[in-house]
Amino acid sequence: MRIGLAALAVLALAGCVDRMVESRVESTLVEAGLSDQDAGCMARLMVEELTIAQLRKLKALKGDMQSMDDYVEAVRRVGDAETLAVTASAAVLCTTGLAR
């Protein structure tokens, strides 16, 4: 019984951590100039696929990003092919409404 409760506690904590990371990624995307709706959608997809280290690189992005294309171009300059692929696919899925 105690093991089951401990397992549930670990799973609940993991879910809280995932939600906190997703919330931070979403805030970073909004600060970069994306709409709340696109940022929320993209954050969910990106947190599922990228490592914490990759997400930190995205948090460090600077520059004038007026559009989704500007953001994807900034990610391209990071030089991480996986991060670019995940970000670009999330951008397409979210802006087309395929992943809401």
Secondary structure, 3 states (H helix, E strand, C coil): CHHHHHHHHHHHHHHHHHHHHHHHHHHHHHHCCCCHHHHHHHHHHHHHHCCHHHHHHHHCCCCCCCCHHHHHHHHHCCCCHHHHHHHHHHHHHHHCCCCC
